[in-house]
């Protein structure tokens, strides 16, 4: 397979959730050589980090490589201030929360949240992992109408 360089990558947006209160991270290591790995995970948000953790739980000798176009935890995981929810915010959809496909999505998301809670406990971060419910907000009249409906 021929190696390719991305023509563009996502640009970091200032003011991204909890990321803004952290100290400045070290400069990332740029992957500029061929590597051999057992597992390659693209994306270092909740899903990518959880997948890497689970793979290493199953096989501590596995070589897991995790890459991201942005900083670890900066993308969607950072922009939402680290919240994990069981049902995505699609308040205006005609079947919000209804139907078998939504119930399966909720079940899978709750399993992922349970996994994250177990990891927080394993690494003695239980105080940093708080089940607090979720909030919906609006920034304009159309959004407020959607919330009220």
C-alpha positions as CSV (number, residue, x, y, z in Angstrom):
1,X,0.0,0.0,0.0
2,X,1.3,3.4,-0.9
3,X,1.7,5.9,2.0
4,X,-0.2,9.1,1.5
5,X,-0.1,12.5,3.2
6,X,-3.3,14.2,4.1
7,X,-3.9,17.3,2.0
8,X,-5.5,19.0,5.0
9,X,-6.4,18.2,8.5
10,X,-9.0,19.6,10.9
11,X,-8.1,23.0,12.4
12,X,-8.3,23.3,16.1
13,X,-11.0,25.7,17.3
14,X,-10.1,27.9,20.3
15,X,-12.3,27.5,23.3
16,X,-13.0,23.8,23.1
17,X,-14.7,22.8,26.4
18,X,-12.6,21.4,29.2
19,X,-9.5,21.4,27.1
20,X,-9.1,25.1,27.7
21,X,-8.6,24.6,31.4
22,X,-5.8,22.1,31.0
23,X,-2.1,23.0,30.8
24,X,-0.7,23.3,27.3
25,X,0.1,19.8,26.0
26,X,3.5,18.7,24.6
27,X,3.9,19.1,20.8
28,X,2.5,15.9,19.2
29,X,4.8,13.4,17.5
30,X,4.3,13.4,13.8
31,X,4.1,10.0,12.2
32,X,6.5,10.2,9.3
33,X,7.7,6.7,8.8
34,X,6.3,3.3,8.1
35,X,5.2,1.4,11.3
36,X,4.0,-2.1,11.9
37,X,1.3,-2.6,14.5
38,X,-1.2,-5.2,15.6
39,X,-4.0,-2.6,15.8
40,X,-4.3,0.9,14.3
41,X,-7.0,3.1,15.8
42,X,-7.8,6.3,14.1
43,X,-9.2,8.9,16.4
44,X,-8.3,9.6,20.0
45,X,-11.6,10.6,21.5
46,X,-13.8,8.6,23.8
47,X,-14.2,5.7,21.3
48,X,-10.6,5.5,20.1
49,X,-9.1,5.6,23.6
50,X,-11.7,3.1,24.9
51,X,-10.9,0.8,22.0
52,X,-7.2,1.0,22.7
53,X,-7.7,0.3,26.4
54,X,-10.0,-2.7,25.7
55,X,-7.5,-4.2,23.2
56,X,-4.7,-3.9,25.7
57,X,-7.0,-5.4,28.4
58,X,-7.6,-8.4,26.1
59,X,-3.9,-8.7,25.1
60,X,-1.4,-6.8,27.1
61,X,1.3,-7.7,24.6
62,X,-0.5,-6.3,21.6
63,X,1.0,-3.3,19.9
64,X,-1.7,-0.7,19.6
65,X,-1.1,2.5,17.6
66,X,-3.4,5.4,18.1
67,X,-3.4,8.4,15.8
68,X,-5.5,11.5,15.6
69,X,-5.4,14.6,13.3
70,X,-5.9,16.8,16.3
71,X,-4.8,16.6,20.0
72,X,-5.9,13.6,22.1
73,X,-9.5,14.2,23.4
74,X,-9.8,17.5,21.6
75,X,-12.3,16.7,18.9
76,X,-16.0,16.1,19.7
77,X,-15.0,14.6,23.1
78,X,-13.4,18.0,24.1
79,X,-15.9,20.3,22.5
80,X,-18.7,18.8,24.6
81,X,-16.7,19.3,27.8
82,X,-16.3,15.6,28.3
83,X,-19.9,14.7,28.6
84,X,-21.1,11.2,27.5
85,X,-24.8,10.7,26.8
86,X,-26.9,7.7,25.9
87,X,-29.0,9.4,23.2
88,X,-27.5,12.0,20.8
89,X,-29.1,15.4,20.6
90,X,-31.5,15.3,17.7
91,X,-34.4,17.0,19.4
92,X,-36.0,18.0,16.1
93,X,-36.1,14.5,14.7
94,X,-39.5,13.0,14.2
95,X,-38.6,9.9,16.2
96,X,-36.4,11.3,19.0
97,X,-35.9,8.5,21.5
98,X,-38.5,6.2,19.9
99,X,-38.2,3.0,17.9
100,X,-36.2,-0.2,18.2
101,X,-33.1,1.3,16.5
102,X,-33.0,4.1,19.1
103,X,-33.4,1.7,22.0
104,X,-30.4,-0.4,20.6
105,X,-28.4,2.8,20.2
106,X,-29.2,3.8,23.8
107,X,-28.2,0.3,25.0
108,X,-24.9,0.4,23.3
109,X,-24.1,3.9,24.5
110,X,-25.0,3.0,28.0
111,X,-22.5,0.0,27.8
112,X,-19.8,2.5,26.6
113,X,-20.6,4.8,29.5
114,X,-20.4,1.9,31.9
115,X,-17.0,0.9,30.4
116,X,-15.8,4.5,31.0
117,X,-17.0,4.4,34.6
118,X,-15.1,1.1,35.2
119,X,-12.0,2.7,33.7
120,X,-12.4,5.7,35.9
121,X,-12.6,3.5,38.9
122,X,-9.6,1.3,37.8
123,X,-7.4,4.4,37.5
124,X,-8.7,6.0,40.8
125,X,-10.6,8.8,38.9
126,X,-14.0,7.9,40.3
127,X,-14.4,11.5,41.7
128,X,-13.8,12.8,38.2
129,X,-16.5,10.7,36.6
130,X,-19.9,11.9,37.8
131,X,-23.3,10.7,36.5
132,X,-25.1,14.1,36.3
133,X,-27.8,13.7,33.7
134,X,-27.8,16.0,30.7
135,X,-28.7,19.5,29.8
136,X,-30.2,20.8,26.5
137,X,-29.7,24.5,25.7
138,X,-30.7,26.9,23.0
139,X,-29.0,29.8,21.5
140,X,-31.8,31.3,19.4
141,X,-35.6,31.3,19.1
142,X,-35.7,28.3,16.8
143,X,-33.7,26.2,19.2
144,X,-35.9,27.3,22.1
145,X,-39.0,26.2,20.1
146,X,-37.3,22.8,19.5
147,X,-36.6,22.4,23.2
148,X,-40.2,23.4,24.2
149,X,-41.6,20.9,21.6
